[in-house]
Structure formats: C-alpha cells, structure tokens
Amino acid sequence: MTLLQLIQENSFVYFVDLDTNIEEINAFICPKQKIPTDYLPSEKSYFKEKQYEKYAMALKKELQREIKHLKENQILEVLLKEVVTIKNNQVRQDLLLSSILSTINSL
C-alpha cells in the first residue's frame, strides 16, 4: 500500500512533528480534504518499516515504561487527556487558519 493510498482510505491524518531526539514538537489531526495537494506523498511512496524502526522502538519502550506504572482507568484518563489536548490544538489551529484566510480575503 502506498502512503497516498493510506491517506485516501482514512477520513483524517494525524500529523506529528518530531525533533531529532524523537520529542514531539507539535501534533494535530487534519481532515484529508484539507491537506494541500503538494503535501501529499507521491504514488511511489511506500511505508518502509526499517526507515521508522528506531522511532517506533523508542516510542514502544516509552509507552511500556509508562503503562507499567498505570492502572487501566489511569491509562484511559491519560488517553482522554491526550485526545482533548489534540482537539484543543486543532481548534486553535483552525482559528488561526480562519483568521489568516479572513485577512487574505480582505486584502
């Protein structure tokens, strides 16, 4: 499956910006219809597990470490807080984009 097919088969894309230390810089959810065409991967782009293995293994270790210290309802609470944070970030980004578009349209 190509990366483009993966995007096209879902209603939204979850973008995560990481720094060189695999620390999250920014994360947001974007409906696939709002992704600019020039941001989409080519039809020849494929997900290569080995390319992301370092990041996936680091994330897996971090999650395992956190899960060991949490009970089931604590995990759900943490996940819910993450979803709320993501949603709040998305709302702020949508407001900013609307403001920018309004400014551009008024020029």
Sequence and secondary structure as in RCSB ss.txt:
>XXXX:A:sequence
MTLLQLIQENSFVYFVDLDTNIEEINAFICPKQKIPTDYLPSEKSYFKEKQYEKYAMALKKELQREIKHLKENQI
LEVLLKEVVTIKNNQVRQDLLLSSILSTINSL
>XXXX:A:secstr
 BHHHHHHTSSEEEEEEE TTS EEEEEEEEGGGS GGGS  TT B  HHHHHHHHHHHHHHHHHHHHT  HHHH
HHHHHHHHHHHHHHHHHHHHHHHHHHHHHHH 
